[in-house]
Amino acid sequence: MHDGVKFHDGRALTSADAKYTLDLVFASTFAKSASFYETSTEKPANGGPAPQKKSYIKSVEAPDAKTLIVTLTKPWTGLLSNLVPVSIIPKDSYATQKDHPLGTGPFKFASYDSSQQVLDLQANPDYWEGAPHIPLVRVRVIADTNALQAELRSGRVDVAPLPTSLSPDAIKLLGNDPNLQVLQFTGSNLNLLTFNVSQPPLNDVRVRQALAYAIDREGLIRDLLLGQGKIAHSILPEESWAYTPGKTYSFDPAMAKKLLDEAGLRDPDGDGPQMRFAKPIVFKVSGSSVAAKNYAGVIQNYLKNVGVPVSIETAELNTLFDELRRGNFQIFYGQWVGGNQDPIFFKDLFATSEIPTETRASRNRSRYSNKELDALLDEAVNTFDREKAKELYARIQEIVSRDVPVLPLWYQANIVIAKKNVGNIKVDASGDWGFVRNLTIQ
């Protein structure tokens, strides 16, 4: 454990606090606990109940104040990356955390007004990496986009980190305000299309490759995002140690048509109004996202231009996720926010064992299954040699990009809008709010 780390009430953080926190997480149904259990591939006998989840964690011990020992049931390379998001709290404090949060971060809880959704924080002068430059931070929830723009223009908001509810047009207009600065940083959050490879015509890899060539992703980024994104060739961000682009797809309608012809989906009238097949591909998006519907409309036109008919269907988010689990879609537009920095993410998305069932909402929604890839994924997630793992993940990305169960579209830029007197704004690719500690006010 690090020296000099103190909780906001002055107590030193010890391994006993870490053990308390981890034991609490592992024994709970919190979302963060799910990552510490492996997916069972065993099938219930005679239609019996599904097998119990198997924990990777055998025990957590704190033999002295500075030592924490986590013993696993089997080798698991995902331990450290899954421990990172777990915030350590003081021993025996869980019951009071809701009303009086207590941690070790750069800012400490002062008050929260639930009716106004306003949180006040004070600088922690004893923060182990150095005290923040600003003494107080007030965090406000402003759900209405028009209200947020008005508050920024009036100067009542100093900084709006990652205002994802604002459209690219609104962000560009705010950049013209002489009192504001709009900063853009490379992001790692991913926008992508998921193809249901279990349903024709998308069960043919040539069709999926054709769709990838038919969509002008650079045009989407330029015209709809106004440059507030970067084309993606992998589900991993380029900053990841395991990143390789694999097979890349440039905008090439002629290649798309050629592949569709090879798949037996010939255009009956050339470039005429008839489509290559009568039944349109079902493209599902969230009904609450204006941006998603806009993107889907443009993608629909790109595919129409190569003779592929598309029907856009919107659904409420919970209904949509249920449809995805059941496989009732052919194309889905979605986003991965966080969690894609570590390549172990590939197993979640593409392993045969992660295909959803009636009773399990796993993440391989494309229903992609490849025995060669399964073997590589199993080897990669159990390889502790970073260089060997990098070679394995390069092969994995080559296969995934070739077979196109998903089409990465772009990495969303991390945008920060702030008053001109706010300085030292530096946001990393993950979009983590840790940069607030280093902000200055001139």
N, C-alpha and C positions, 0 to 999 in steps of 0.2 A: 504494500500500500504506500502511496505517496506520503512524504512527511509534510506537515503543516496544513493539512486539509481540515477545515473546521465547518461544522454546521452553522446555520445562521444564528443559533442561540449560544454559540461559543464553544460547544462541545467538540472535541476532536473526533473525526471519523476514524473508526477502527474496523477491523475485520469482522467483529461481532455485528456491526450494523450491516455490512455487506452480506453476511450469512443470513441475517434476519430477512433482508429484502429479497434475496434469491430464494430462500425457503418459501417465502410468501408467494412469490411469482410461480414457482414450480408446482405449488399445491393448489393453485387457483385456476379459474376459468378466464383470466384476463387474456386479452388478445395476444399480448407478448409471450404468454406461456406456451402457445401452440407451437412456436418455433423450436421448442426444446423437446418435442416429441417426434419420433420418426413415423412415417406413414407405413402402415402394415400392408404387405402385399398378399397376406394369407386370406383365402376365401373361407367364409363361414361354412361349416359342414352341415349338410342337410337343411340349408336355409335358416340356420340358427342365427343368433345375434352376431353383429360384427365384432371382430376381435378388439380387445382393449388397445388403446394407444400405448406405444412403448417409449418410455422416457430415455433420453440420452444421459440423464443425470442420475448417478448412483448415490452421491452424497455431497454435502458441502460442509467443510470443517473450518474452524477458526482457532488453530492451536496457540496463536499469540496475537497481540494487537495489530501487527503489521502483516500477518500472513493469512492468506485465504487459499484453501485447497478445494478445488472442484474435481471430483472423481467421476469419470464417465463409465457408462456400461459398455461402451465400445469406442474405438477411435472415431472422432468426429471433427472435421476441419471447420465446421460452422460455429464452433463454440464462441470464439472471440467476437466475430461479427454480430452474433445474436446477444452477447452481453453488453455491447456498446449502448443500445437504446434503453437499457434498464437503469433508471435513476435510483441511486442509493438513498434510502431514508433512514433516520435514526431508529435504533432498536425500540420496538414496542410503540411506535408512533402512528401506525396505520390508521387507527380509529380517529385521530385528530387531524390527519392530513387534509381532509376535504375542506375543513373550515380554517385551518391554520397550516398551510403548506410549509414544510421545513426541509431545506436541502442544503447543498454546498455551493450553489451557483453564484455568478457574479452579481445577481440582484436578488434581494430577499423580499418576501411578501409583506405588504403594508396593509392593504385593505382591498375589498372587492364589493362593488355595488351590483348585485345581481339584476336589479330592476333596470339599471342603465347600462349594464354589461361593460363596466369600467373597472379595470384592475390597476392598482397603484403599487409600484415597486420602488424599493430604495437600493442604492448601491451598497454592495457588500465590501466594506473596506478591508476585510480579512481574506478576500478571495485568493486562493492559492496561486493563481496565474497573474495576479495583479488587479488592483481595484479598477472599476470602470471610470471613464473620464467624466461621465454625467451623473449627477447625484440622484436624480429621480427620473422614473419612466412611468408614464400613464399609458396603458394599453386600452384602446377603445375598439369595440366591435361596431363597424358601420356597414351594415349588410346592403343597403341601397346604393347602387353605383352612382346615381346622380348626386346623392348626399355626400358621398366620398369625394367626388370631384369638387363640389362646392366647398367642402371643408378644406381641401388642399389649396384651392384658389384664395380662400379667405385668410389662410395662414394659421388656422386653428389646429391643423395637423402638421407636425414637423416632418414626419417621415411615414411613408406607406410602403412597408417591405412586401414584395411579391404580391401586388394587388391583382390576383388572377381573375377577379370578377370584372375587371375593366377590359373593354375591347381594345384591340390594337389601335383603332382609330382614336379612342378616348385618350390612350396613353400618348399618342403622337401629338394630339392637341394640347395636352398638359405640358408637353415639352416645349411648346411655343410661349408658355407663360414666363415673363421675365423674372418672376420671383421663385420659380421652381427649377429643379434639375431632374432630368430623367436619365438614370444610369442603367446600362444593360450589361449583364454578365452571362457567361456561358453556363447553361443549366444542364442537369443530368436527368430531369424528369422527362419521361418518354411518352409521346403520342404515337399510337400504332393501330393498325388494322389486324384483327384476328380472323383467320379463315377457318371455317368448319370443314376440315379435310375428310370428314366421314360422309359428306353429302355431295352428290354430283351437281354441277360439273367440277366443283372444287376438289374432288377426290383425285383429279388428274393434275400432276405437278406442272404440266405444260400450261394449264389454264391459270394456275396461281402465278407462275412466272409471267404469263402474258399480262395479267392484271397489274403486276409490279411495274412492267415496262410501260403500261398504258397511262399511269398516273404521273402527272408532272409535279413532283414533290417540291422542286425548286420554285415552280410557279406558285404553288400554294403558299410557300413561305414568303415569297416576294409580294404577292398580291393580297392575300388574306391576313397573313401575320405581320405584314409590313416589315419584314426582316427580323421579327422578334422570335427567331428560332434558328436552328441549324439542322440540316439534313442528317438523318440517322441511318446507319447501315447495320446496326446491331442493337440488341436490347441493352447492351452494356454501354455506359458513357465512354467517350474517348479517353477520359482520365483514368479509367480502370486499368490496373496492371495486366489484366487478361484480355484487353480489347484487341480484336483484329476485325477488319471489315468483312472478310469472307467474300462471297460473290456479291457484286454491287449491281444495281439496276438504275440506269439512266433513263430519261424520258425518251422512249423509242416506239411510237405507235406502229411503225412498220414491222418491227420485231414482234410486237404483241399480236398483230394480225397473222403473222407467219406461224407463231406458236399455236394460235387458236385453230388455224387451218390444219396443222399437224395433229391436233387433238380431235379432228373430225368435226369441228364446229365451224364449217365454212359459211361465209356470208352469202346468202342466196341472191343478193342483187348488188354485190360490190359495195360501193359507198352509198347505196340508196337507203331508203327509210327502213327497210326490213332489218330486223335483228337476226343474229346468228341462231337463236333459239327462242321459242315462244314464251316459256315460263321465266319471268324475271328472277334474278338473284335477290334474295331478301337481305337487306342492309339495315341492321338495327342500331339505333342510337338512343341516348337518354333524351327524353322529351323536355327535361328541364334545362338543357344546355343549348343556348342559341348558337354558340360557336360550333358545337358538334353537328347541328342541323345544317349550318352553312357549309362546313367542310364536306359533309355527306352529299350535299347538292352539287358541289363542284366535282367531286369524285364520280358521282353518277354521270355527269356530262362527259368526263374523260372516258369512262367505260363505254358509254353510248357511242362515242366516236370510233370505237373499234368493233362495234356491233354487239356489245354485251348489254342486255337490258337489266336494269336495277330498279327494285322497288324499295323505297326508304320507309321503314316503320319505326315509330317512336314509342317508348314505353316509360312508365314511372320506374325509378331506379331499382327498387326492390323486385318489381315484376321482371325487369330486364335481367337482373342477376339470376333469377329463377329460370328464365328462358335460356340463358347461357349455360347454366348447369345441366339443363335437359337437352341441350343441343338444338334448340328450336331457333336457329338462325343460320345464315351462310357467311355473312360478313358482319363484324362488329367493330365500331370505332370506340376506342377507349384510351385511358391514360394510366401509366404507372407512376405514382408519386412516391418517391423514396423506395429504398429496398433493392434497387437494381445496380448498386455499385459493386456488390460482391457477385462473382460469377456463379455461385451456388444457385442463384436465381434461375439458371438454365434448367436445372432439374425440376424446379417447381413448375415451369411452363411447358416442358417438352417430354418429360419422362412418361412412359406408358402407365406407370403406377399412379401418376397424378391426374389421369383422366377422370372427370367427375362421374359420379353415379347417382342413383336416386337418393342415396343416403349420405353421400359425401360431396361437399362443394369444393373440390380441389381446383387447382389453377390451370391445368392443361385443357383450357376450354376449346382449343383448336382440335382436340381429340387426335392429335398427331401421335403416331406410334412407329418406332424404328428401332429394331433390336440392336443394330450397330451403334446407334446413338445412346441407347440405354446402357450398353456396356461401357462406352466412353464416359458417360455421366457418372456411373457408379465408381469408375476408376478415378475420375477427376475429384469427386467429393471426398475421396478417401486418400488423396495424395497430399502429403505434407511438404514435399519438395516443390517450391514455388516455380522453378524453371520447368520441371516436368509437367506440372499442372498447367502452366502457360501453353505448352505444346498441345496438351490434350484439349484445352479450351479453344485453341486455334482451329483444331479439327472439328470440334463441336460447332463452332460458329460457321465454318465452311459448309457443313451438312445442313444446318438450319437455314442459312441464307440460300442454299441451293434448292431446298425443298419448300421454302416459303410457307410454313404454317402460320407465320405472322409476317406482316410487312411493317417494319419500323418506318415512321413518317419523319418525325423531327424531334429534337430535344428542345423543349420550351425554354426560352431565355429567362433568366432571373432578372426581373425588372424592379428597380427601387425608385420611387418618386419622393423627393424631399425638397424642403426649403433650401435656398442657396447657402444659408449659413450652417448647414449640417455638413460636417466634414468626415474624412477618413472612412468612407463607405466602401467596404470591400466584402463581397459575398462569394462564398465558394460554390462549386457546381451543385452541391446537394440542396442549396437554398436554406441551410440551417441559420437560425436567428442568432447564433453566437457572435455575429459581427456587431451586434448592438453594443457589446461591451467596449468596443474600440471607437465608437462614434464620438465626435466632438461637436460642440456648439460654439461658433465664433461670435 
